[in-house]
């Protein structure tokens, strides 16, 4: 249930004698929040509230009888009361070395005799007044955290029992981050106490421990109730822990981190703390030894991107991985990323008299994956979304005689003999055609003669027409690029301003409803930048503003980002739902791409529940501004089910969406929030990229790896030197783990 509007809440505050404070920044529309300063709370030290733009869950407020039950997350904080306590504390300190503390009800105060630290002769530079001030401030922080937990108790109860402790600690963390604590941090550090920046995974316990230490410095007699960390649900009076209370000890919280890591990635048998993930594709089908070498080098997780290839390719990759994992006795989990509602480029097919077939080769000249063509008869149409290199129409009489496994011989334009091998007919449209592959470069033109030899003789046919898929287009600064709707019927309607421009389509027509003239647009993770020059219902023209001096290649399936656009692509696509069936029966984890709000998580949870996939790991890919700003809310929702949970920092799309100058702060913020929630993090995008591609890392990449060690898992993308990169990363992680032991 969404919370009440701020106007309504403000009115209610005035009725109860409270002052409504203005929020700084705009909060997510998923929840409605209110910031209220109570005038009726117990006396405590001033803790200034900072902008809560990034940390939306926080409360510290006394319960009132006329306060109706509310199911929304609210934000409350002491303000006027804390100012009053500052005055009280200052007056007490001026009168002598005595201070006041709340009585057992939490609403009054009792006089405490003059306290002389028992360790004063060891710490002459620490006056009693200073220690008393620090103690009171920490107690105020402590109460603030307990209050946040208390007010959000109804939502915490919605979390699955596996995540209750973690969700509660996340609530404490968010409450702490809403306070200005720089001066308190400096004061604590000066006497050798905790550093607030490093207590994310055990916030309440660390604050409580510091309170105990300050009590020890001030007095030999420490009452157990003064350091209690349990909040009585009937009020704000600290009480002794009951049998049913949650244990927030530091050791318990650290154990939750380990438990969640193991649930997602499995037991790590290597002597290192971090996991290594590698993205693979259809290249492993022609080089099965690659997977074996990756596992030997230290890979724990294999990632498959469902935006590429098809179930047949995925199934074979998984078979190879599981076979080698069993053979080497090295556990390896499978993560499959759903494509999600991402905007991607689609290059136009062009009719011509000739097409070139070029198989993909590695740096040694070996064929990694053959060139593929779609063979069909005259009058038929190829299936939508076909990703072959070319489409070739042949005579129907010849096509009808083709069988799976046949070898089609022909002489190409250069007079070289080539062969096409007929593969299994497409399961999407069996009546239209089939896929054939070629292991050598070939040029095929109209009227090329095809022949197939069989025991009963040879039969021949001719090529009627060909349709080529462009491998890429090259764009330079100043070039025009026209993005068309998926239908090519608009080619004849283009305005004169698009003449001479390169033309492509994209995976969604929503772009034409959202993009506006003058907005920036980025392609291929920001490698090519442009500005929208003209837009209407059927096409958009872009002028290229940034590319390489000699031009940048733009291929099919590359990302399109419009950071300032209103375009909203939500939820799982129909393709995602089909792929989820495969993922659920073949993989250990599913990556959810382009999440924007809580509703997207709810849809995923509903689909997993329908398929009874309670043990399938869920990896939330943070790659948009919306998902970054709503990360705490996304985690709270995701923790309502028992599925193992993780977060991936997709730095490529994040940089494009938020700007490169913000990326450093963003990745730190995600690590901190997930650390507080005890959720494992996957550090992704361009890790050791130079080593993967060229065989030698840059100094900046090595530094990046050491920063990435703050995450639970580091992901590498595929490349010619991927095994060497995994070996190097495994060595760095192992050395780091050895030094920490």
N, C-alpha and C positions, 0 to 999 in steps of 0.2 A: 504494500500500500504506500503510495507516495505521500510524503509529509504535507503539512498545511502550508499555505502560502505565507510569505514573509509578512505581508500586511496583517493577516489574521493573527499571526504569532505576535507581532508587535502590539496589537490591540490587547491581546491576552496578557502581555507583559505589563502593560500600563495598569491593568486591573489588579495585578498582584504586587504592585509597587516596585517594578523593575525598570531598568533603563535599557532600551534597545540600542545596540551598537551597529553601526554600518559595516557591512562586509567589504573587504578589499578584494577586488577581482570577481570574476564571474564563475559560479560553481556549476558543476554538471547538471543538466536538466533532469537526469535520472532521479536524483534525490533533491529535496528542498531542505535547506539548512537554515538555522537561526543562531545568532550569537547574542547571548543575553548576559548582562552583568547583574548579579544578585546583590541586593542591599541588606540581606538578612542572614548572611552566612557567618560562620565562625571567623575569628580573627586569624589572619595569616599574612605572610610576607608578600609584597608586591611582586608579581610575575607578569611583566608586560606581554601582551598578546601581539604577535606579529601577523603578517598576512597569512590567511588560511586558504589561499587560492589553490595550493597544491596538496593540502592535507585536510580533507573535508570532514573528518570524524573526530569529535572532541566534545567532552562535556565535564563540567564541574558545577553542580547545582543541588541545593537541598530539596528533597521531595516535599511536595505540598499536597494537602488533602484535596484541594479543588483542581489539581492538575490532572486533566483527563489522560487516559491511556493513549499512547501514540506509538504507531508502528514504524515511524520513520527515524532515520539517523538524525540526531540534532547536535548542534555545537553550542556548548555553554562554557563560560569561563568566569572565574572570580576577577573582579576589577576594583570596584569601590571598596569592597571589604579588605582587599589586600593593601590598598592605600592606607586604610585606617590602621591596619596592623603595623605598617611601617612606622607610623607616628607613635603607636603604642610601644613598639620595640625600641625606638630611639629614646623615648621618655624613660623607659626602664633602664636602658644602658647609661643614661646620664645620671640616674640616681645611684647607680652602683652596679656591681657585678651580679645582678640578679636578672632573671628573665622569666617570662610567663609562658605557659604552655597550655593547650586545651586540657580540660578535665576529661573524665571518662565518657561523658556524653558528647564531647566534641563541640559543645556550644558555649561553654564557659571558660574560665581560666583559673588556675591555681598558682599561688606564689611558690616559687621554688627557692630554697635557700641559696646563698652565694656558693657558686661552684668554682673550685680551684682544680684545674686539670692535674690528675695524678702524674702525668708525664710532662708537666710543665718545665721541669729542669732540663729535659731533653730538647724542648722546643721553645726556647726563650723568645723567638721571633714571632710566635703565634699568640697574640693576646686573647684572653677569654672572650672578650666582646666580639672579636672576629669569628671565633669558632661558633659562638652562640648565633650570630647572624647567619652563618652558613647552614647551621643545623635547622634553623627556622625556615630558611628558603627551601632546603631539601624536603622538609616536612610538607611545605606547601605544594611542591611538585608532586610528592608522593600522594597527597590527597587528591590533587588534580587528576592523576592517572586513575586512581580508584573510582573517582566520580565518573570519568569517561566510560570506564568498564560498566559501572552500575547503570548508567542511563542507556547504554546500548545492549544491555543484557538480553532483551527480547530478540535482538538480531543475532547475538552470539549463540543463542539456543538453537537457531536454525542451522548452524554449521554441523557437519557430520562430526561424530565423536573423535575421529582421527585428527580433526583440525581445530577443535575447540580451544586448546591451549595456544596454538599458533595464531588463531584469529584474535584471541584476547590480547596477546602480546603485540599484535599489529595495531590494535586499538590504543594500547599504551604508547606505542611509538608515535602514532599520528597525533595523539594528545600532546606528547612531549615536543614534537616538531612545531607546534603552534605557538610555542613560547619563545621569547627572546632570552636565551640562556648564555650568551657569550660571556658576560661578566661572571656569572656563576661558574661557568666552565673554567675560566682563568683562575678564579679563586680556589677551586677544587684542585686544579693541576698544580698550583703553587704549593700545596701542602701534600702533594703526592697521592691524592685520591683519584677517583675514576675519571676517565675521559669520556664524556657523553657521546662522542662520535663513534665509539666502538662498543656500545652496549645494545645495539639494535636487536639482537636475538634474545636478550634477557633484560628488558628495560626495568621492570618493577623490582626484580631481585637485586639489580645493581644499585638502584636508588636506595633500597632498604638496607643493603650492606653498608653503603656510605653513611647512612644515618646511624647505624650501630657503631661504626668506627668513630664518628664524631662524638657520640655519647660516651664511648670509652675514653676519649681524650678529655672530656669534661668531667667525668665522674667515674668512680670505681664501681658504683652500684647502678647497673643497667637493668631496668625493668623490661621484661619480655614483651609487655603489651605496647611499649613505645615503638617497637620495631616491627609490629605486625604488618603483614602484607595482604591480609584478607579483608574484604569490605563486607560488612553486614548489610544484607539486602534490605533491611528495614530502616536504614539510615546511613550516616557517614561515620559512625563511631567505630574505630578499629576494635576488633574483638579477637579472641583467640580462635585459631583455625579449627573448624569443625571437621568431622570425618569425611564429609562429602566435598570439602573445599578442594580446588585445583591447586596442585603443587607448582609454584612458579620459581623454584630454586634454579640457580644457574645451571647446575648439572642436568636437571630435567629438561630445561629449554634447549641445551646443546644436544641432548639425546634426540629431541624432536627433529632437529636439523638432519641428523644422521638417518633417522627413520624415514623421513620424506625423500631423502636422496636415494636410499636403497629401494624404496618403493617404486621410484621412477626408473632408475638406471640399473638396479640389481646390485649384488655384492661386487665390490671391486677387489679382485684377487691380486692385482699388481700392487707393489709397494709405493703407491702414490695416492694423493687425495683427489685429484681431478680426473674427469672423464674426457675422452677424446672422441669426437663425432666427425665423420667424413661423409660428404655428399657424393653419391655415385649415380650413374645413369647407364644407358644402354651400352656404353663402351666396355663394361665388364663382361658382356656376353661374348665378346670376341677375345677376351683376355682374362680367363677365370683365375689365373695365377695372381692377378692384381688384388683380388679380395683376400686371398691367402696371405699375401705379403702385407696388406694393410693390417690384418689381425695380428700377424707376427710382430709388426712394428709397434703395436699398442692401441689400436682402435677398439673402442668399446661399443660404439653405436654407429650404425649405418643409416644414413638419411636418404630417403627417396622423395623427390618432388613430383607430386601428382599433376603439376602443371605441364609436365613433359611426358612423352611416351604413352603407353597404354597398359592395361592389366596384364597382357601377355608378357610384356617386357618386365614389369614389376614382379610378376610371379617367378620368372626365371632368375632375376637378381636375388630375390629372397631365397630361392632354392640353393643358389651358389653360396650365399652368406651362411645359411644354416648348415650346409654340408661342411664347409671349411671350419666353422665354429666348433662343430662336433668333432671333426678330425683333429683339430689342434687343442681341443679341450679348453678353449678360450671363449667364455660367454660373450655374446654380442647381441644387443637389442636393436630392433628396427623401428625407426621413426619415419612416418609417412606424412608429409605436409599436404593438406588439401589446398587446391589452387586458390580458392576463395574468390571474392568478387573484385579481383584486381584488374585494372585497365592495362591491356597489353597491346602491342602493335601486331598487325596482321598485314603482311605484304601482299600486294595484288598479284594475281596470276595474269600473265599476258599471253595472248595468242601470237604465235610466230611460226615461221617455217622450220625452225630447228630448236632443239633443247640440248643442254649440256648436262650430263650426269657425272657428278663428282663425289666419289666416296670419301668419307672422312679418314684422315691418316694422322698418325702420331709423328713426333719429331724425327723418328727413324725411318719414316716412309711406309710403315706397316698400316694396313687398313684396319681402322678402329671400328667403323660401321659402314656397311655398303650404302651406296646410293639407292633410293627406293623410288619406284614409279607406280602409278595406278593405271592398270590396263582395263579398258572397258570397250564396249562396242558402240558403233555410231548410233546416236539417238538417245543414249543413256546419259545421266548426270552423275557426277561424282558425289559422294556423301559430304555433308557439311563438316567443316573443321578438319578436312583432310590435310595431313602435314607431309606428304611425299614431295620429292624434288620436282616431279612433273606428272602430268596426266596425259596419257597416250590413248587415242581412240583408234581401234583396229576394226577390220571387217568382222561382222557378226558371225559369219560361218567359221572363221578361224578362231574367234574367241570361244565359241561353244565347244570346241575340241580340246581346249586347254584344261589340264588337270594339275592338281597340286604336285609339285616336284618336277614338273616338266622344265626342260632347258630350251629357251627360245634363242636361236642363233641369228645373227645379223651382221652385216658389214656396215660400219658407221660412215659418216661423211668423209673421214680421212682415209677410208679404205682399210681400216683395221677391224679384224674379226672380234666381235664381242658376244657375250652371253648374258641373258636375263634368266634368273631362276624364279619360277612361279611359286609363291608362298601360299599359305592358307588363305582362302577367301575371307574377306572382311565379315565379321559377325554382325556389323551394323547394317550392311546392305548386300546380302549374298547374290541378289539378282543383277547387281550393277557391274561388278568387276572384281578384281583381285589385285593384290600387291605383289610386285616382282622386284628383285634386287639385283644390282650389278656391282661387281667387285673392282671394275676398272673404269677409268674415265672414258666416256663415250659421247658421241654427238649423233643425235637421231633427228632426221628431218621427215617431212611429209613424203610419202611414197617409198620409204625404206621398207625393204622386204624382210619379213620375219619367217622363220621356218622351224619346225619341230620334227625331229626324227624319232619314229617309234618302230616297234617290231613289224607292224602292218604296213609300214611305209612312211613317207615324209609328206607333211601338209604345210602349206604356206599361206601367208596373208600379208596385207599391206597396211601401212600406217595411213590413216585418213586425215587426222589433224593432231596437233600437239598443243599443250598448254603448259607454259613454264612457270614454276614458282621462283620468284626472285630470291636469291640467297640473302641479299642485303642491298641497301641503297646507301650511297655516300653523300653526306651532307656537309656543306661548308657554311661559314658565317655569311649571312645575307641571302641564302637560298630560301625558297618558298616550299613548304610542305603542306599538302592538303590531306586532311583526315576525312574520309568519307564514311557514310553509314555502311553497314554490312552489305547492303544491297548495292550492286554496281549500276542500277538503273538510273542513278543520278549523274552519271558521267556526262550525259548530253546537256545537263542543266547548269553546269558550272559556269560561273561568271568569268568575265574576261580577265579578272585579277588573278585567277588561278592558272592561266595559260602558262605553260612551261614549268609548272611546279611538279615536284615528286608527289605521287599519290599513294596513300596507304589507307587501310581501314583499322578498326580497333575491336576489341572483344565486347564492348558494351556501347549501346547507343545513348546511354544516359549522359554521356559527355556533352552532347549537343543541347541538352536541356539545362545544363548547369554552368558551363564555361561562358565567360564574358570577354568581350574585346578588351585587350590590354593586359589580361592576366598572364602571368608567367606559366610556362609548361615545360616539363623536363622529361627526357627520354633516357632509357637504359641507365637507371640509377644516377641520373644527373650528369652523365657524360656529354649529353647534348642538351642545350638550353634554347628556349625560344619564347616568343611572345605572340599571343593570339592577335591576329590582324583583322580577321573577318570571321563571323560565325552566323550560321542560320540553322534551320531545322535539319538540313541534310549534309552539311559539311562545315569544316572549320579550317581556315587557312592560317598557318603559323610561319613567322619569319624567324630563321635560325639566328640566334645572338651569340652562341658560344659553341665552338667545335674545335677540333684539332686543325692546325694550320693547313695540312694537306687533306682535310676532310675526315669526318668520323663515320664509321660504318654503323648503320641501324638495321638490325635484322628482325626477323619475325619473332614474336613472343617476348619482346623486350618491354620493360615497364614504362608506363605513362603516369606521371605525377603532376597534379595541378594543385599546389599547396593552398592557394587562396580561393579555390572554387567551392561552390556549395554542393558539389557532387557527393552524394551519399549512397554508397553501395553496401547494403547491409545483408547480414545473415549468410546462410549457406546457399550456394547456387544448386540448380538441379544436377550439375555434374558432380558437385561435392557430395550430394546425397548418394549418388551411384557409387562414387569412389569410397564412401564411408563403409559400405557393405563389404568391399574388398579389404579395406584397412582393418576392420573389426575382426576378420578371420585370419589375417596374415601378419599383422604388425603388433608391436608392443605399445606404441605411442602414436597418437595422432596430433599433428600440428594444425592449429586453427589460425588461418591467415586473415589479416585485415579486420580484426575485431575492433569495434568502435564503441559499443556500449554494453550494458548488462543484458539487454534483450538478446544480443548475439550469443552470450553464454547460455542463457536460458534455452534457446533453440538447440544448441549443441547438446546440452544435458538431456533435453527431451528426446532427441534422436538417439542418443546413447542408451537411454532408458528403454526405448522401444525395442532396441536390438539386444538388450540385456548385456551391455558392455560395461559392467561395473568395475572391471579390473584394467580396462584400457587406459593408459596414461594420457593425460591431456596437456599439451604444451601451448600456452597462449603466446602468440607471436605479437610482440609490441612493435608496430611499424607505422602507426599513425598518430597524429596529435591527439585525437580523441581517446585512443586507448592509453596513451601516456598520462593524460590528465585524469582519467578515470581508473587508473590501475588499482588503487585500493578497493574501490567498489567492485571491480572485476574479480579480484581475489576473494573478497568476501562471498560473492555469489558462487564462484567456482568451488569454494570450500564447503558448500552445502551438500556435496555428494562425496562418496568414498573414493572416487577415481584418483590415482596418483596424479600430482599436479606439478607443472613446471612452467617457466617463463623463458622465452627466447628474446634476446635483445637483437632485433633485426636492424643493424646499424645502417645498412644501405638505404632502406626506405625512410628510416627515421631522419637521416641526414638530409635527404631530399625534402621531406615534409617540414622539418623544423629548422633547417639551416646548419651548415657545418660548424658554425661558431658556437652552437648550443650543444653539440653532440657530447662533448666531454662531461658537461654537467648532467646531461640527460642520462647517460649510462651509469653515472654514479648514483643518481636518484633511484633508478630502477633497482640497482644492486641493494641499496639501503632498504627500500620498501620490502623487497623480497626476503632480505635477511631478517627483517622484523617478523615476517609471516612464515619464516622457516621454509620457504619455497625455493627449490633449486633453480639456478639460472643458467641458461646456455648463452655463451658469448659468441656471436656470429658475425660474419661478413669481413672478408679481406684479411683474415688472420694469416700471417706469414705468406701473403699473396706472392711476393717476389720470389720466395723460396719455392713455392708450389709451381710457379710458371717458368722461372728462369734458373732455378737451382741455387740461388744465394739470397739470404734475407737482407733487408736493410736494417740499420740500427734502430730506426723508429719501430719496426715490426717486432724486434726483440723486446723493446720496452713495452709495447702493446701487449705482448704475451704475458709479461710479469703483471701487468695491470689486470689482464684477463684471469689470472689465477685467483682473483676474488670471487669468480663464478664457480659453479659446480662442474661445468662442462665447457669445453672449447671446441668450436666447430671449424673444420677446414673444408674449403671447396675443392672440387676436382681440378686436376692439372697434370702436366707431364711428369712432375717431380713430387707427386703427392705422397708416395711412400717415404721418400727422403724427408719430407716435411713432418710426417707423423713421427718418424724416428727422432727427429730433432725436438719436437714438442714433448714427446714421451721422456726424453732425457732431461729437458728443462723441468718438467713436472716432478720427475723422480728426484732430481737434485734438491728441489725446493722442499719436497716431503721429507727427505733425509735430514736436511738442515733443521727442520722444525721438530724432529723427534728427539 
